């Protein structure tokens, strides 16, 4: 949604956006670029983005920068703290 809104606001010829996600867990020792304790499991989300439309390479690159600023992406990468209350 963030990508489509941005492209529309810019007047870019984006006609379709498709995002596919895959989730799996790996042991911390299997993750070369992770900073966590050994023996713990890490969540890994793989994201494939398909952009349909006659976009330049610069426009495609900018759209992918915007994709990383989407509220959901930012929430998932920020380290979430959940506070629970029993009502």
PyMOL Python script that loads the backbone (N, CA, C, O; Angstrom):
from pymol import cmd

cmd.read_pdbstr("""\
ATOM      1  N   UNK A   1       0.828  -1.186   0.000  1.00  0.00           N
ATOM      2  CA  UNK A   1       0.000   0.000   0.000  1.00  0.00           C
ATOM      3  C   UNK A   1       0.879   1.260   0.000  1.00  0.00           C
ATOM      4  O   UNK A   1       0.608   2.210  -0.734  1.00  0.00           O
ATOM      5  N   UNK A   2       1.909   1.260   0.808  1.00  0.00           N
ATOM      6  CA  UNK A   2       2.807   2.414   0.878  1.00  0.00           C
ATOM      7  C   UNK A   2       3.451   2.681  -0.481  1.00  0.00           C
ATOM      8  O   UNK A   2       3.554   3.829  -0.914  1.00  0.00           O
ATOM      9  N   UNK A   3       3.884   1.609  -1.150  1.00  0.00           N
ATOM     10  CA  UNK A   3       4.519   1.746  -2.466  1.00  0.00           C
ATOM     11  C   UNK A   3       3.543   2.344  -3.469  1.00  0.00           C
ATOM     12  O   UNK A   3       3.882   3.286  -4.185  1.00  0.00           O
ATOM     13  N   UNK A   4       2.339   1.799  -3.523  1.00  0.00           N
ATOM     14  CA  UNK A   4       1.341   2.270  -4.492  1.00  0.00           C
ATOM     15  C   UNK A   4       0.976   3.732  -4.248  1.00  0.00           C
ATOM     16  O   UNK A   4       0.860   4.508  -5.197  1.00  0.00           O
ATOM     17  N   UNK A   5       0.797   4.111  -2.988  1.00  0.00           N
ATOM     18  CA  UNK A   5       0.460   5.499  -2.671  1.00  0.00           C
ATOM     19  C   UNK A   5       1.582   6.447  -3.077  1.00  0.00           C
ATOM     20  O   UNK A   5       1.328   7.528  -3.609  1.00  0.00           O
ATOM     21  N   UNK A   6       2.817   6.040  -2.824  1.00  0.00           N
ATOM     22  CA  UNK A   6       3.968   6.881  -3.168  1.00  0.00           C
ATOM     23  C   UNK A   6       4.055   7.072  -4.690  1.00  0.00           C
ATOM     24  O   UNK A   6       4.214   8.192  -5.175  1.00  0.00           O
ATOM     25  N   UNK A   7       3.948   5.959  -5.433  1.00  0.00           N
ATOM     26  CA  UNK A   7       4.042   6.039  -6.892  1.00  0.00           C
ATOM     27  C   UNK A   7       2.906   6.882  -7.465  1.00  0.00           C
ATOM     28  O   UNK A   7       3.121   7.660  -8.395  1.00  0.00           O
ATOM     29  N   UNK A   8       1.714   6.737  -6.923  1.00  0.00           N
ATOM     30  CA  UNK A   8       0.575   7.521  -7.405  1.00  0.00           C
ATOM     31  C   UNK A   8       0.808   9.007  -7.154  1.00  0.00           C
ATOM     32  O   UNK A   8       0.544   9.839  -8.021  1.00  0.00           O
ATOM     33  N   UNK A   9       1.306   9.332  -5.962  1.00  0.00           N
ATOM     34  CA  UNK A   9       1.575  10.733  -5.624  1.00  0.00           C
ATOM     35  C   UNK A   9       2.626  11.340  -6.548  1.00  0.00           C
ATOM     36  O   UNK A   9       2.550  12.519  -6.894  1.00  0.00           O
ATOM     37  N   UNK A  10       3.606  10.531  -6.944  1.00  0.00           N
ATOM     38  CA  UNK A  10       4.667  10.997  -7.841  1.00  0.00           C
ATOM     39  C   UNK A  10       4.234  10.997  -9.310  1.00  0.00           C
ATOM     40  O   UNK A  10       4.919  11.568 -10.158  1.00  0.00           O
ATOM     41  N   UNK A  11       3.088  10.353  -9.613  1.00  0.00           N
ATOM     42  CA  UNK A  11       2.640  10.266 -10.993  1.00  0.00           C
ATOM     43  C   UNK A  11       3.417   9.248 -11.810  1.00  0.00           C
ATOM     44  O   UNK A  11       3.480   9.354 -13.034  1.00  0.00           O
ATOM     45  N   UNK A  12       4.013   8.258 -11.141  1.00  0.00           N
ATOM     46  CA  UNK A  12       4.803   7.240 -11.823  1.00  0.00           C
ATOM     47  C   UNK A  12       3.895   6.146 -12.381  1.00  0.00           C
ATOM     48  O   UNK A  12       2.841   5.872 -11.807  1.00  0.00           O
ATOM     49  N   UNK A  13       4.286   5.518 -13.493  1.00  0.00           N
ATOM     50  CA  UNK A  13       3.438   4.522 -14.165  1.00  0.00           C
ATOM     51  C   UNK A  13       3.475   3.126 -13.525  1.00  0.00           C
ATOM     52  O   UNK A  13       3.728   2.137 -14.212  1.00  0.00           O
ATOM     53  N   UNK A  14       3.231   3.051 -12.253  1.00  0.00           N
ATOM     54  CA  UNK A  14       3.161   1.763 -11.546  1.00  0.00           C
ATOM     55  C   UNK A  14       1.727   1.252 -11.653  1.00  0.00           C
ATOM     56  O   UNK A  14       0.797   1.908 -11.184  1.00  0.00           O
ATOM     57  N   UNK A  15       1.546   0.083 -12.268  1.00  0.00           N
ATOM     58  CA  UNK A  15       0.197  -0.437 -12.467  1.00  0.00           C
ATOM     59  C   UNK A  15      -0.159  -1.568 -11.514  1.00  0.00           C
ATOM     60  O   UNK A  15      -1.338  -1.843 -11.289  1.00  0.00           O
ATOM     61  N   UNK A  16       0.856  -2.229 -10.950  1.00  0.00           N
ATOM     62  CA  UNK A  16       0.579  -3.343 -10.035  1.00  0.00           C
ATOM     63  C   UNK A  16       1.772  -3.581  -9.130  1.00  0.00           C
ATOM     64  O   UNK A  16       2.925  -3.465  -9.548  1.00  0.00           O
ATOM     65  N   UNK A  17       1.474  -3.920  -7.876  1.00  0.00           N
ATOM     66  CA  UNK A  17       2.503  -4.288  -6.901  1.00  0.00           C
ATOM     67  C   UNK A  17       2.113  -5.636  -6.317  1.00  0.00           C
ATOM     68  O   UNK A  17       0.960  -5.849  -5.942  1.00  0.00           O
ATOM     69  N   UNK A  18       3.063  -6.532  -6.242  1.00  0.00           N
ATOM     70  CA  UNK A  18       2.829  -7.831  -5.620  1.00  0.00           C
ATOM     71  C   UNK A  18       3.960  -8.090  -4.643  1.00  0.00           C
ATOM     72  O   UNK A  18       5.133  -7.901  -4.967  1.00  0.00           O
ATOM     73  N   UNK A  19       3.598  -8.524  -3.443  1.00  0.00           N
ATOM     74  CA  UNK A  19       4.600  -8.826  -2.421  1.00  0.00           C
ATOM     75  C   UNK A  19       4.352 -10.235  -1.906  1.00  0.00           C
ATOM     76  O   UNK A  19       3.234 -10.574  -1.519  1.00  0.00           O
ATOM     77  N   UNK A  20       5.387 -11.045  -1.902  1.00  0.00           N
ATOM     78  CA  UNK A  20       5.300 -12.388  -1.344  1.00  0.00           C
ATOM     79  C   UNK A  20       6.295 -12.486  -0.200  1.00  0.00           C
ATOM     80  O   UNK A  20       7.444 -12.061  -0.313  1.00  0.00           O
ATOM     81  N   UNK A  21       5.825 -13.059   0.910  1.00  0.00           N
ATOM     82  CA  UNK A  21       6.666 -13.220   2.085  1.00  0.00           C
ATOM     83  C   UNK A  21       6.810 -14.691   2.432  1.00  0.00           C
ATOM     84  O   UNK A  21       5.880 -15.479   2.263  1.00  0.00           O
ATOM     85  N   UNK A  22       7.983 -15.044   2.915  1.00  0.00           N
ATOM     86  CA  UNK A  22       8.229 -16.389   3.440  1.00  0.00           C
ATOM     87  C   UNK A  22       8.847 -16.216   4.816  1.00  0.00           C
ATOM     88  O   UNK A  22       9.716 -15.367   5.012  1.00  0.00           O
ATOM     89  N   UNK A  23       8.401 -17.014   5.758  1.00  0.00           N
ATOM     90  CA  UNK A  23       8.896 -16.924   7.127  1.00  0.00           C
ATOM     91  C   UNK A  23       9.498 -18.262   7.526  1.00  0.00           C
ATOM     92  O   UNK A  23       8.931 -19.320   7.254  1.00  0.00           O
ATOM     93  N   UNK A  24      10.648 -18.198   8.172  1.00  0.00           N
ATOM     94  CA  UNK A  24      11.228 -19.396   8.775  1.00  0.00           C
ATOM     95  C   UNK A  24      12.103 -18.966   9.945  1.00  0.00           C
ATOM     96  O   UNK A  24      12.380 -17.783  10.139  1.00  0.00           O
ATOM     97  N   UNK A  25      12.519 -19.938  10.700  1.00  0.00           N
ATOM     98  CA  UNK A  25      13.367 -19.657  11.861  1.00  0.00           C
ATOM     99  C   UNK A  25      14.690 -20.377  11.692  1.00  0.00           C
ATOM    100  O   UNK A  25      14.741 -21.505  11.203  1.00  0.00           O
ATOM    101  N   UNK A  26      15.763 -19.708  12.103  1.00  0.00           N
ATOM    102  CA  UNK A  26      17.101 -20.302  12.032  1.00  0.00           C
ATOM    103  C   UNK A  26      17.762 -20.149  13.392  1.00  0.00           C
ATOM    104  O   UNK A  26      17.434 -19.249  14.165  1.00  0.00           O
ATOM    105  N   UNK A  27      18.688 -21.039  13.665  1.00  0.00           N
ATOM    106  CA  UNK A  27      19.481 -20.913  14.882  1.00  0.00           C
ATOM    107  C   UNK A  27      20.449 -19.753  14.721  1.00  0.00           C
ATOM    108  O   UNK A  27      20.961 -19.521  13.626  1.00  0.00           O
ATOM    109  N   UNK A  28      20.701 -19.034  15.781  1.00  0.00           N
ATOM    110  CA  UNK A  28      21.562 -17.853  15.726  1.00  0.00           C
ATOM    111  C   UNK A  28      22.927 -18.188  15.143  1.00  0.00           C
ATOM    112  O   UNK A  28      23.497 -17.373  14.418  1.00  0.00           O
ATOM    113  N   UNK A  29      23.465 -19.361  15.439  1.00  0.00           N
ATOM    114  CA  UNK A  29      24.777 -19.724  14.916  1.00  0.00           C
ATOM    115  C   UNK A  29      24.758 -19.900  13.398  1.00  0.00           C
ATOM    116  O   UNK A  29      25.809 -19.848  12.760  1.00  0.00           O
ATOM    117  N   UNK A  30      23.563 -20.111  12.808  1.00  0.00           N
ATOM    118  CA  UNK A  30      23.437 -20.246  11.363  1.00  0.00           C
ATOM    119  C   UNK A  30      23.339 -18.895  10.666  1.00  0.00           C
ATOM    120  O   UNK A  30      23.348 -18.830   9.436  1.00  0.00           O
ATOM    121  N   UNK A  31      23.246 -17.836  11.426  1.00  0.00           N
ATOM    122  CA  UNK A  31      23.015 -16.507  10.866  1.00  0.00           C
ATOM    123  C   UNK A  31      24.297 -15.690  11.005  1.00  0.00           C
ATOM    124  O   UNK A  31      24.628 -15.221  12.094  1.00  0.00           O
ATOM    125  N   UNK A  32      25.004 -15.524   9.909  1.00  0.00           N
ATOM    126  CA  UNK A  32      26.309 -14.863   9.934  1.00  0.00           C
ATOM    127  C   UNK A  32      26.232 -13.390  10.318  1.00  0.00           C
ATOM    128  O   UNK A  32      27.172 -12.870  10.919  1.00  0.00           O
ATOM    129  N   UNK A  33      25.130 -12.697   9.987  1.00  0.00           N
ATOM    130  CA  UNK A  33      25.063 -11.263  10.243  1.00  0.00           C
ATOM    131  C   UNK A  33      24.119 -10.896  11.391  1.00  0.00           C
ATOM    132  O   UNK A  33      23.628  -9.769  11.458  1.00  0.00           O
ATOM    133  N   UNK A  34      23.874 -11.832  12.275  1.00  0.00           N
ATOM    134  CA  UNK A  34      22.952 -11.584  13.393  1.00  0.00           C
ATOM    135  C   UNK A  34      23.719 -11.313  14.681  1.00  0.00           C
ATOM    136  O   UNK A  34      24.809 -11.843  14.898  1.00  0.00           O
ATOM    137  N   UNK A  35      23.131 -10.482  15.524  1.00  0.00           N
ATOM    138  CA  UNK A  35      23.747 -10.149  16.807  1.00  0.00           C
ATOM    139  C   UNK A  35      22.842 -10.632  17.934  1.00  0.00           C
ATOM    140  O   UNK A  35      22.093  -9.844  18.511  1.00  0.00           O
ATOM    141  N   UNK A  36      22.906 -11.901  18.243  1.00  0.00           N
ATOM    142  CA  UNK A  36      22.091 -12.447  19.317  1.00  0.00           C
ATOM    143  C   UNK A  36      22.835 -13.599  19.968  1.00  0.00           C
ATOM    144  O   UNK A  36      23.874 -14.039  19.478  1.00  0.00           O
ATOM    145  N   UNK A  37      22.297 -14.079  21.067  1.00  0.00           N
ATOM    146  CA  UNK A  37      22.950 -15.163  21.789  1.00  0.00           C
ATOM    147  C   UNK A  37      22.898 -16.458  20.999  1.00  0.00           C
ATOM    148  O   UNK A  37      21.911 -16.766  20.331  1.00  0.00           O
ATOM    149  N   UNK A  38      23.992 -17.212  21.091  1.00  0.00           N
ATOM    150  CA  UNK A  38      24.061 -18.498  20.418  1.00  0.00           C
ATOM    151  C   UNK A  38      23.025 -19.442  21.018  1.00  0.00           C
ATOM    152  O   UNK A  38      22.783 -19.423  22.225  1.00  0.00           O
ATOM    153  N   UNK A  39      22.420 -20.265  20.173  1.00  0.00           N
ATOM    154  CA  UNK A  39      21.443 -21.237  20.648  1.00  0.00           C
ATOM    155  C   UNK A  39      20.008 -20.740  20.601  1.00  0.00           C
ATOM    156  O   UNK A  39      19.079 -21.512  20.839  1.00  0.00           O
ATOM    157  N   UNK A  40      19.813 -19.472  20.299  1.00  0.00           N
ATOM    158  CA  UNK A  40      18.451 -18.953  20.194  1.00  0.00           C
ATOM    159  C   UNK A  40      17.993 -19.011  18.744  1.00  0.00           C
ATOM    160  O   UNK A  40      18.802 -19.078  17.818  1.00  0.00           O
ATOM    161  N   UNK A  41      16.678 -18.984  18.571  1.00  0.00           N
ATOM    162  CA  UNK A  41      16.122 -18.997  17.223  1.00  0.00           C
ATOM    163  C   UNK A  41      15.799 -17.583  16.775  1.00  0.00           C
ATOM    164  O   UNK A  41      15.317 -16.762  17.556  1.00  0.00           O
ATOM    165  N   UNK A  42      16.070 -17.311  15.508  1.00  0.00           N
ATOM    166  CA  UNK A  42      15.777 -16.014  14.912  1.00  0.00           C
ATOM    167  C   UNK A  42      14.701 -16.171  13.858  1.00  0.00           C
ATOM    168  O   UNK A  42      14.703 -17.140  13.099  1.00  0.00           O
ATOM    169  N   UNK A  43      13.785 -15.224  13.808  1.00  0.00           N
ATOM    170  CA  UNK A  43      12.785 -15.200  12.757  1.00  0.00           C
ATOM    171  C   UNK A  43      13.394 -14.547  11.525  1.00  0.00           C
ATOM    172  O   UNK A  43      14.010 -13.486  11.619  1.00  0.00           O
ATOM    173  N   UNK A  44      13.223 -15.177  10.379  1.00  0.00           N
ATOM    174  CA  UNK A  44      13.707 -14.643   9.106  1.00  0.00           C
ATOM    175  C   UNK A  44      12.505 -14.505   8.176  1.00  0.00           C
ATOM    176  O   UNK A  44      11.760 -15.461   7.962  1.00  0.00           O
ATOM    177  N   UNK A  45      12.328 -13.310   7.630  1.00  0.00           N
ATOM    178  CA  UNK A  45      11.271 -13.069   6.657  1.00  0.00           C
ATOM    179  C   UNK A  45      11.932 -12.698   5.345  1.00  0.00           C
ATOM    180  O   UNK A  45      12.685 -11.727   5.267  1.00  0.00           O
ATOM    181  N   UNK A  46      11.644 -13.478   4.317  1.00  0.00           N
ATOM    182  CA  UNK A  46      12.150 -13.192   2.977  1.00  0.00           C
ATOM    183  C   UNK A  46      11.033 -12.493   2.208  1.00  0.00           C
ATOM    184  O   UNK A  46       9.887 -12.944   2.221  1.00  0.00           O
ATOM    185  N   UNK A  47      11.365 -11.403   1.547  1.00  0.00           N
ATOM    186  CA  UNK A  47      10.365 -10.585   0.852  1.00  0.00           C
ATOM    187  C   UNK A  47      10.717 -10.479  -0.624  1.00  0.00           C
ATOM    188  O   UNK A  47      11.825 -10.080  -0.983  1.00  0.00           O
ATOM    189  N   UNK A  48       9.759 -10.843  -1.477  1.00  0.00           N
ATOM    190  CA  UNK A  48       9.894 -10.680  -2.923  1.00  0.00           C
ATOM    191  C   UNK A  48       8.887  -9.634  -3.368  1.00  0.00           C
ATOM    192  O   UNK A  48       7.691  -9.773  -3.114  1.00  0.00           O
ATOM    193  N   UNK A  49       9.363  -8.586  -4.032  1.00  0.00           N
ATOM    194  CA  UNK A  49       8.502  -7.501  -4.496  1.00  0.00           C
ATOM    195  C   UNK A  49       8.519  -7.488  -6.016  1.00  0.00           C
ATOM    196  O   UNK A  49       9.581  -7.489  -6.638  1.00  0.00           O
ATOM    197  N   UNK A  50       7.334  -7.476  -6.603  1.00  0.00           N
ATOM    198  CA  UNK A  50       7.196  -7.389  -8.054  1.00  0.00           C
ATOM    199  C   UNK A  50       6.505  -6.068  -8.390  1.00  0.00           C
ATOM    200  O   UNK A  50       5.422  -5.776  -7.882  1.00  0.00           O
ATOM    201  N   UNK A  51       7.140  -5.281  -9.246  1.00  0.00           N
ATOM    202  CA  UNK A  51       6.589  -3.991  -9.670  1.00  0.00           C
ATOM    203  C   UNK A  51       6.257  -4.076 -11.150  1.00  0.00           C
ATOM    204  O   UNK A  51       7.127  -4.390 -11.963  1.00  0.00           O
ATOM    205  N   UNK A  52       5.010  -3.800 -11.510  1.00  0.00           N
ATOM    206  CA  UNK A  52       4.583  -3.836 -12.906  1.00  0.00           C
ATOM    207  C   UNK A  52       4.333  -2.406 -13.359  1.00  0.00           C
ATOM    208  O   UNK A  52       3.614  -1.654 -12.702  1.00  0.00           O
ATOM    209  N   UNK A  53       4.922  -2.042 -14.468  1.00  0.00           N
ATOM    210  CA  UNK A  53       4.786  -0.700 -15.022  1.00  0.00           C
ATOM    211  C   UNK A  53       6.099  -0.280 -15.644  1.00  0.00           C
ATOM    212  O   UNK A  53       7.146  -0.861 -15.356  1.00  0.00           O
ATOM    213  N   UNK A  54       6.045   0.716 -16.488  1.00  0.00           N
ATOM    214  CA  UNK A  54       7.244   1.177 -17.177  1.00  0.00           C
ATOM    215  C   UNK A  54       8.001   2.176 -16.309  1.00  0.00           C
ATOM    216  O   UNK A  54       7.973   3.384 -16.544  1.00  0.00           O
ATOM    217  N   UNK A  55       8.667   1.641 -15.316  1.00  0.00           N
ATOM    218  CA  UNK A  55       9.429   2.446 -14.364  1.00  0.00           C
ATOM    219  C   UNK A  55      10.905   2.428 -14.736  1.00  0.00           C
ATOM    220  O   UNK A  55      11.419   1.419 -15.217  1.00  0.00           O
ATOM    221  N   UNK A  56      11.579   3.540 -14.512  1.00  0.00           N
ATOM    222  CA  UNK A  56      13.026   3.582 -14.726  1.00  0.00           C
ATOM    223  C   UNK A  56      13.717   2.843 -13.580  1.00  0.00           C
ATOM    224  O   UNK A  56      13.103   2.548 -12.555  1.00  0.00           O
ATOM    225  N   UNK A  57      14.987   2.554 -13.768  1.00  0.00           N
ATOM    226  CA  UNK A  57      15.754   1.900 -12.705  1.00  0.00           C
ATOM    227  C   UNK A  57      15.832   2.789 -11.467  1.00  0.00           C
ATOM    228  O   UNK A  57      15.791   2.289 -10.342  1.00  0.00           O
ATOM    229  N   UNK A  58      15.943   4.097 -11.665  1.00  0.00           N
ATOM    230  CA  UNK A  58      15.973   5.024 -10.534  1.00  0.00           C
ATOM    231  C   UNK A  58      14.651   5.004  -9.772  1.00  0.00           C
ATOM    232  O   UNK A  58      14.636   5.032  -8.542  1.00  0.00           O
ATOM    233  N   UNK A  59      13.541   4.954 -10.510  1.00  0.00           N
ATOM    234  CA  UNK A  59      12.230   4.899  -9.863  1.00  0.00           C
ATOM    235  C   UNK A  59      12.071   3.589  -9.089  1.00  0.00           C
ATOM    236  O   UNK A  59      11.549   3.591  -7.974  1.00  0.00           O
ATOM    237  N   UNK A  60      12.510   2.487  -9.663  1.00  0.00           N
ATOM    238  CA  UNK A  60      12.430   1.192  -8.977  1.00  0.00           C
ATOM    239  C   UNK A  60      13.267   1.211  -7.699  1.00  0.00           C
ATOM    240  O   UNK A  60      12.827   0.726  -6.656  1.00  0.00           O
ATOM    241  N   UNK A  61      14.457   1.762  -7.782  1.00  0.00           N
ATOM    242  CA  UNK A  61      15.323   1.837  -6.605  1.00  0.00           C
ATOM    243  C   UNK A  61      14.687   2.701  -5.514  1.00  0.00           C
ATOM    244  O   UNK A  61      14.729   2.346  -4.336  1.00  0.00           O
ATOM    245  N   UNK A  62      14.109   3.812  -5.897  1.00  0.00           N
ATOM    246  CA  UNK A  62      13.465   4.706  -4.925  1.00  0.00           C
ATOM    247  C   UNK A  62      12.250   4.027  -4.281  1.00  0.00           C
ATOM    248  O   UNK A  62      12.022   4.162  -3.079  1.00  0.00           O
ATOM    249  N   UNK A  63      11.481   3.305  -5.082  1.00  0.00           N
ATOM    250  CA  UNK A  63      10.323   2.588  -4.542  1.00  0.00           C
ATOM    251  C   UNK A  63      10.763   1.551  -3.507  1.00  0.00           C
ATOM    252  O   UNK A  63      10.089   1.369  -2.493  1.00  0.00           O
ATOM    253  N   UNK A  64      11.876   0.877  -3.748  1.00  0.00           N
ATOM    254  CA  UNK A  64      12.352  -0.108  -2.775  1.00  0.00           C
ATOM    255  C   UNK A  64      12.848   0.570  -1.494  1.00  0.00           C
ATOM    256  O   UNK A  64      12.732  -0.005  -0.412  1.00  0.00           O
ATOM    257  N   UNK A  65      13.395   1.778  -1.602  1.00  0.00           N
ATOM    258  CA  UNK A  65      13.751   2.538  -0.401  1.00  0.00           C
ATOM    259  C   UNK A  65      12.491   2.863   0.401  1.00  0.00           C
ATOM    260  O   UNK A  65      12.479   2.759   1.628  1.00  0.00           O
ATOM    261  N   UNK A  66      11.438   3.254  -0.304  1.00  0.00           N
ATOM    262  CA  UNK A  66      10.174   3.577   0.347  1.00  0.00           C
ATOM    263  C   UNK A  66       9.569   2.331   0.989  1.00  0.00           C
ATOM    264  O   UNK A  66       8.968   2.418   2.059  1.00  0.00           O
ATOM    265  N   UNK A  67       9.721   1.176   0.346  1.00  0.00           N
ATOM    266  CA  UNK A  67       9.202  -0.078   0.908  1.00  0.00           C
ATOM    267  C   UNK A  67       9.790  -0.346   2.292  1.00  0.00           C
ATOM    268  O   UNK A  67       9.107  -0.882   3.165  1.00  0.00           O
ATOM    269  N   UNK A  68      11.048   0.024   2.491  1.00  0.00           N
ATOM    270  CA  UNK A  68      11.684  -0.182   3.795  1.00  0.00           C
ATOM    271  C   UNK A  68      11.219   0.825   4.840  1.00  0.00           C
ATOM    272  O   UNK A  68      11.531   0.678   6.022  1.00  0.00           O
ATOM    273  N   UNK A  69      10.479   1.844   4.419  1.00  0.00           N
ATOM    274  CA  UNK A  69       9.956   2.849   5.353  1.00  0.00           C
ATOM    275  C   UNK A  69       8.480   2.624   5.680  1.00  0.00           C
ATOM    276  O   UNK A  69       7.888   3.385   6.445  1.00  0.00           O
ATOM    277  N   UNK A  70       7.895   1.588   5.106  1.00  0.00           N
ATOM    278  CA  UNK A  70       6.488   1.301   5.368  1.00  0.00           C
ATOM    279  C   UNK A  70       6.319   0.997   6.854  1.00  0.00           C
ATOM    280  O   UNK A  70       7.212   0.408   7.462  1.00  0.00           O
ATOM    281  N   UNK A  71       5.191   1.387   7.451  1.00  0.00           N
ATOM    282  CA  UNK A  71       4.986   1.188   8.890  1.00  0.00           C
ATOM    283  C   UNK A  71       5.134  -0.265   9.342  1.00  0.00           C
ATOM    284  O   UNK A  71       5.663  -0.513  10.426  1.00  0.00           O
ATOM    285  N   UNK A  72       4.688  -1.215   8.553  1.00  0.00           N
ATOM    286  CA  UNK A  72       4.800  -2.620   8.951  1.00  0.00           C
ATOM    287  C   UNK A  72       6.268  -3.046   8.950  1.00  0.00           C
ATOM    288  O   UNK A  72       6.720  -3.701   9.889  1.00  0.00           O
ATOM    289  N   UNK A  73       7.010  -2.683   7.912  1.00  0.00           N
ATOM    290  CA  UNK A  73       8.436  -3.027   7.838  1.00  0.00           C
ATOM    291  C   UNK A  73       9.193  -2.415   9.023  1.00  0.00           C
ATOM    292  O   UNK A  73      10.015  -3.080   9.653  1.00  0.00           O
ATOM    293  N   UNK A  74       8.915  -1.180   9.310  1.00  0.00           N
ATOM    294  CA  UNK A  74       9.600  -0.502  10.414  1.00  0.00           C
ATOM    295  C   UNK A  74       9.275  -1.150  11.755  1.00  0.00           C
ATOM    296  O   UNK A  74      10.149  -1.268  12.614  1.00  0.00           O
ATOM    297  N   UNK A  75       8.037  -1.568  11.938  1.00  0.00           N
ATOM    298  CA  UNK A  75       7.653  -2.241  13.181  1.00  0.00           C
ATOM    299  C   UNK A  75       8.386  -3.570  13.323  1.00  0.00           C
ATOM    300  O   UNK A  75       8.899  -3.889  14.396  1.00  0.00           O
ATOM    301  N   UNK A  76       8.435  -4.335  12.255  1.00  0.00           N
ATOM    302  CA  UNK A  76       9.075  -5.650  12.315  1.00  0.00           C
ATOM    303  C   UNK A  76      10.583  -5.568  12.522  1.00  0.00           C
ATOM    304  O   UNK A  76      11.167  -6.474  13.117  1.00  0.00           O
ATOM    305  N   UNK A  77      11.220  -4.513  12.050  1.00  0.00           N
ATOM    306  CA  UNK A  77      12.676  -4.405  12.172  1.00  0.00           C
ATOM    307  C   UNK A  77      13.133  -3.594  13.379  1.00  0.00           C
ATOM    308  O   UNK A  77      14.335  -3.460  13.612  1.00  0.00           O
ATOM    309  N   UNK A  78      12.189  -3.051  14.150  1.00  0.00           N
ATOM    310  CA  UNK A  78      12.582  -2.162  15.243  1.00  0.00           C
ATOM    311  C   UNK A  78      12.795  -2.861  16.578  1.00  0.00           C
ATOM    312  O   UNK A  78      13.295  -2.236  17.513  1.00  0.00           O
ATOM    313  N   UNK A  79      12.440  -4.110  16.696  1.00  0.00           N
ATOM    314  CA  UNK A  79      12.529  -4.773  17.988  1.00  0.00           C
ATOM    315  C   UNK A  79      11.307  -4.423  18.820  1.00  0.00           C
ATOM    316  O   UNK A  79      11.309  -3.432  19.550  1.00  0.00           O
ATOM    317  N   UNK A  80      10.307  -5.204  18.717  1.00  0.00           N
ATOM    318  CA  UNK A  80       9.014  -4.925  19.331  1.00  0.00           C
ATOM    319  C   UNK A  80       9.004  -5.359  20.786  1.00  0.00           C
ATOM    320  O   UNK A  80       9.500  -6.434  21.125  1.00  0.00           O
ATOM    321  N   UNK A  81       8.447  -4.532  21.634  1.00  0.00           N
ATOM    322  CA  UNK A  81       8.221  -4.898  23.035  1.00  0.00           C
ATOM    323  C   UNK A  81       6.714  -4.971  23.234  1.00  0.00           C
ATOM    324  O   UNK A  81       6.002  -4.005  22.960  1.00  0.00           O
ATOM    325  N   UNK A  82       6.230  -6.103  23.706  1.00  0.00           N
ATOM    326  CA  UNK A  82       4.803  -6.291  23.916  1.00  0.00           C
ATOM    327  C   UNK A  82       4.514  -6.199  25.401  1.00  0.00           C
ATOM    328  O   UNK A  82       5.125  -6.900  26.208  1.00  0.00           O
ATOM    329  N   UNK A  83       3.594  -5.344  25.753  1.00  0.00           N
ATOM    330  CA  UNK A  83       3.147  -5.199  27.150  1.00  0.00           C
ATOM    331  C   UNK A  83       1.732  -5.738  27.231  1.00  0.00           C
ATOM    332  O   UNK A  83       0.849  -5.277  26.507  1.00  0.00           O
ATOM    333  N   UNK A  84       1.507  -6.706  28.102  1.00  0.00           N
ATOM    334  CA  UNK A  84       0.206  -7.349  28.220  1.00  0.00           C
ATOM    335  C   UNK A  84      -0.422  -7.014  29.551  1.00  0.00           C
ATOM    336  O   UNK A  84       0.233  -7.028  30.593  1.00  0.00           O
ATOM    337  N   UNK A  85      -1.733  -6.705  29.495  1.00  0.00           N
ATOM    338  CA  UNK A  85      -2.498  -6.463  30.719  1.00  0.00           C
ATOM    339  C   UNK A  85      -3.664  -7.425  30.740  1.00  0.00           C
ATOM    340  O   UNK A  85      -4.297  -7.666  29.712  1.00  0.00           O
ATOM    341  N   UNK A  86      -3.947  -7.965  31.889  1.00  0.00           N
ATOM    342  CA  UNK A  86      -5.127  -8.790  32.070  1.00  0.00           C
ATOM    343  C   UNK A  86      -6.231  -7.898  32.567  1.00  0.00           C
ATOM    344  O   UNK A  86      -6.086  -7.242  33.599  1.00  0.00           O
ATOM    345  N   UNK A  87      -7.341  -7.863  31.845  1.00  0.00           N
ATOM    346  CA  UNK A  87      -8.469  -6.998  32.219  1.00  0.00           C
ATOM    347  C   UNK A  87      -9.596  -7.802  32.799  1.00  0.00           C
ATOM    348  O   UNK A  87     -10.627  -7.242  33.170  1.00  0.00           O
TER     349      UNK A  87
END
""", "prot")
cmd.dss("prot")
cmd.show_as("cartoon", "prot")
cmd.util.cbc("prot")
cmd.orient("prot")
